[in-house]
């Protein structure tokens, strides 16, 4: 029986292998995917995402990169969704897996590099698309004030 469960840091190596097999394009390696889970800015992260597990094998995964930021004197929790892959035979569990990830009401959720199929799924969950193509960043911002 397939179950959805939180992916723990101990699952990271096996999840990286799974993602490399599903999303790898020949240029990426499992190590590249593994680095998505090894961030150090939040020691008490709730998980590294959620997965579908069936007969001891991973059949789907959606990643979450968590952070906390202070904005106007208040702490805010964020979760960036990444690396969404589900084996075809288990795609019926995709929405449930993502819904489980989104069950933290205190989080603001983002997804910066969604593929077209993931955009459709996130639209179902009422995510907003923000046009960021016109953003300009100045490398020396703030130097004039020094």
Secondary structure as the mmCIF struct_conf table of DSSP 4:
data_model
#
loop_
_struct_conf.conf_type_id
_struct_conf.id
_struct_conf.beg_label_comp_id
_struct_conf.beg_label_asym_id
_struct_conf.beg_label_seq_id
_struct_conf.end_label_comp_id
_struct_conf.end_label_asym_id
_struct_conf.end_label_seq_id
STRN STRN1 UNK A 3 UNK A 7
HELX_LH_PP_P HELX_LH_PP_P1 UNK A 8 UNK A 8
HELX_RH_3T_P HELX_RH_3T_P1 UNK A 9 UNK A 11
HELX_RH_AL_P HELX_RH_AL_P1 UNK A 12 UNK A 23
BEND BEND1 UNK A 26 UNK A 27
HELX_RH_AL_P HELX_RH_AL_P2 UNK A 30 UNK A 35
TURN_TY1_P TURN_TY1_P1 UNK A 36 UNK A 37
BEND BEND2 UNK A 41 UNK A 41
TURN_TY1_P TURN_TY1_P2 UNK A 43 UNK A 44
BEND BEND3 UNK A 46 UNK A 46
BEND BEND4 UNK A 48 UNK A 48
STRN STRN2 UNK A 49 UNK A 54
TURN_TY1_P TURN_TY1_P3 UNK A 55 UNK A 56
STRN STRN3 UNK A 57 UNK A 71
TURN_TY1_P TURN_TY1_P4 UNK A 72 UNK A 73
STRN STRN4 UNK A 74 UNK A 86
HELX_RH_3T_P HELX_RH_3T_P2 UNK A 88 UNK A 93
HELX_RH_AL_P HELX_RH_AL_P3 UNK A 94 UNK A 101
TURN_TY1_P TURN_TY1_P5 UNK A 102 UNK A 102
TURN_TY1_P TURN_TY1_P6 UNK A 105 UNK A 106
STRN STRN5 UNK A 107 UNK A 110
BEND BEND5 UNK A 112 UNK A 113
HELX_RH_AL_P HELX_RH_AL_P4 UNK A 116 UNK A 124
TURN_TY1_P TURN_TY1_P7 UNK A 125 UNK A 126
HELX_LH_PP_P HELX_LH_PP_P2 UNK A 127 UNK A 129
TURN_TY1_P TURN_TY1_P8 UNK A 133 UNK A 134
TURN_TY1_P TURN_TY1_P9 UNK A 139 UNK A 142
HELX_RH_3T_P HELX_RH_3T_P3 UNK A 143 UNK A 145
#
